[in-house]
Amino acid sequence: MLKSFTTKRLVIDALLVALFFVLSMFAVEIAGVKITFVSLPTVVCALLYGPVDACIVGLLGAFLEQMLKYGFTATTVLWLLPAVLRGLIVGLGTVVLRRSMSIEAITSTKKPYVYYIVCIVAGLVTSCANTLVFYLDSVIYHYYSFAMIFGMFWVRIATGVLASLVTAVVALPVVVALRKFHLADADPRKKVSAQ
């Protein structure tokens, strides 16, 4: 397992963590709904390297965001879970649905719908997880009302789906470019399974 973590792969992961943090600084939050594209590095990592790296990028990126925006609180660990869940879902999709979710399959077929469905499911799960964490945070720290948090639930879901679609569309050319310029390995999951 550790043999598959090349220096290049670790550097790409680190750059994606940094990109996650930078994108988090450009998030727009309106009435409890956060519009952001921080999921882009996690999705790119999931497509390149699978669920382990994607979970690490999501975890470390969300951790940096939490530490530098809010510091360590009683709910910091909870706020890391949605980003990890997205990496896990898209990453597992690339492993379990390899024939439909490989970059070659997505870019060469006229029906990359499996990839988009997985990204939307990941967005839905992430939006639900964010809402649950938001609720738990509000209970612990006594802010916002139940109606405020769950009244905006459908708006959160809609923005999560829309952001997931945009992220899915943008992630593909980024991954293709990284591979074209040999900045990322062709498909390390094939090497690991061949051993």
C-alpha positions in Angstrom: 0.0 0.0 0.0 2.7 2.5 1.0 4.7 1.7 -2.2 1.9 3.2 -4.2 2.4 6.6 -2.5 5.1 8.0 -4.7 6.6 11.4 -4.2 4.6 12.8 -7.1 1.4 11.5 -5.7 2.1 13.0 -2.3 2.9 16.3 -3.9 -0.3 16.3 -5.9 -2.3 15.4 -2.7 -0.6 18.3 -0.9 -1.4 20.7 -3.7 -5.0 19.6 -3.7 -5.2 20.2 0.1 -3.9 23.7 -0.4 -6.4 24.3 -3.3 -9.2 23.1 -1.0 -8.2 25.7 1.6 -7.9 28.5 -1.0 -11.3 27.6 -2.5 -12.8 27.7 1.1 -11.7 31.3 1.4 -13.9 32.2 -1.6 -17.0 30.5 -0.2 -20.2 32.6 0.0 -22.5 32.0 2.9 -26.0 33.4 2.9 -28.5 32.6 5.7 -26.9 29.2 6.5 -26.4 28.2 2.9 -22.8 28.0 1.8 -22.0 28.2 -1.9 -18.5 26.9 -2.5 -16.5 24.7 -4.8 -14.1 23.2 -2.2 -15.2 19.8 -3.4 -13.2 20.2 -6.6 -9.8 19.1 -5.1 -11.5 16.1 -3.5 -13.2 15.0 -6.7 -10.0 15.4 -8.7 -8.1 13.4 -6.1 -10.8 10.7 -6.2 -10.5 10.4 -9.9 -6.7 10.3 -9.9 -6.0 8.1 -6.9 -9.2 6.7 -5.4 -10.9 6.8 -2.0 -7.9 6.8 0.4 -6.2 9.9 -1.1 -9.6 11.7 -1.6 -10.5 11.1 2.0 -7.1 12.4 3.1 -7.4 15.5 0.9 -11.0 16.2 2.2 -10.0 15.7 5.8 -6.8 17.8 5.7 -8.4 20.6 3.6 -11.4 20.8 5.9 -9.2 20.7 9.0 -7.1 23.6 7.7 -10.3 25.5 6.9 -11.7 24.9 10.4 -8.4 25.7 12.2 -7.8 29.0 10.4 -11.4 30.2 10.4 -12.8 29.0 13.7 -10.0 27.4 15.7 -10.4 24.1 17.4 -13.9 23.7 18.9 -16.0 20.8 20.3 -17.5 20.3 16.8 -14.3 20.6 14.7 -14.2 16.8 14.0 -17.9 16.8 13.0 -17.2 19.5 10.4 -14.5 17.4 8.8 -16.9 14.5 8.1 -18.8 15.9 5.1 -15.6 16.5 3.1 -14.4 13.0 4.0 -17.7 11.5 2.9 -17.6 13.1 -0.5 -14.1 11.8 -1.1 -15.1 8.3 0.1 -18.2 8.2 -2.2 -16.6 9.5 -5.3 -13.4 7.5 -4.6 -15.3 4.3 -4.0 -17.2 5.0 -7.2 -14.0 5.1 -9.1 -13.0 1.7 -7.6 -16.3 -0.2 -7.6 -17.5 1.2 -11.0 -14.1 1.2 -12.6 -15.4 0.5 -16.1 -17.7 3.5 -16.0 -15.7 5.8 -13.8 -12.2 5.7 -15.2 -11.1 8.9 -16.9 -10.8 7.0 -20.2 -14.4 5.7 -19.9 -15.8 9.1 -18.9 -14.1 11.1 -21.6 -14.4 8.5 -24.5 -18.0 7.5 -24.1 -21.0 9.6 -25.0 -22.7 8.6 -21.8 -20.7 9.6 -18.7 -23.8 9.6 -16.7 -22.5 7.2 -14.0 -19.8 9.7 -13.1 -22.3 12.5 -12.8 -24.7 10.4 -10.8 -22.0 9.4 -8.3 -21.0 13.1 -8.0 -24.6 14.1 -7.4 -25.1 11.4 -4.8 -21.9 12.6 -3.1 -23.2 16.1 -3.1 -26.5 15.0 -1.6 -24.8 13.0 1.1 -22.5 15.9 1.8 -25.4 18.4 2.0 -27.3 16.2 4.4 -24.2 15.7 6.5 -23.5 19.4 6.6 -27.1 20.1 7.7 -26.8 17.5 10.5 -23.5 18.9 11.6 -24.9 22.4 11.4 -27.8 21.3 13.6 -25.5 19.6 16.2 -23.3 22.7 16.2 -26.3 24.9 16.9 -27.5 22.6 19.7 -24.1 22.6 21.4 -23.5 26.4 21.0 -27.2 27.6 21.3 -27.5 29.6 18.0 -30.0 29.5 15.2 -33.3 27.8 15.5 -34.4 24.4 14.3 -36.6 26.1 11.7 -33.7 28.1 10.4 -31.5 25.1 9.9 -34.0 22.7 8.5 -36.1 25.4 6.8 -33.1 26.0 4.5 -32.6 22.2 3.9 -34.0 22.1 0.4 -32.0 25.2 -0.6 -28.9 23.5 0.7 -29.8 20.3 -1.2 -30.3 22.3 -4.5 -27.1 24.3 -4.1 -25.2 21.1 -3.2 -26.5 19.3 -6.4 -25.7 22.3 -8.6 -22.2 22.7 -7.1 -21.6 19.0 -7.5 -22.5 19.2 -11.2 -20.3 22.2 -11.8 -17.5 20.5 -9.9 -17.9 17.3 -11.9 -17.7 19.2 -15.2 -14.6 21.2 -14.1 -12.8 18.2 -12.5 -12.6 16.2 -15.8 -10.4 18.6 -17.8 -8.2 19.2 -14.7 -7.6 15.4 -14.4 -7.0 15.1 -18.1 -4.5 17.9 -18.1 -2.7 16.5 -15.0 -2.3 13.2 -16.8 -1.4 14.7 -20.2 1.5 16.6 -18.7 2.5 13.6 -16.6 1.9 15.4 -13.4 -0.2 12.5 -12.2 0.2 8.7 -12.6 -1.9 7.1 -15.3 -3.9 5.0 -12.9 -2.2 3.8 -9.8 -5.2 1.6 -8.9 -4.3 -0.7 -11.8 -0.8 -1.0 -10.5 -2.0 -1.9 -7.0 -4.4 -4.5 -8.2 -1.8 -6.1 -10.5 0.5 -6.7 -7.5 
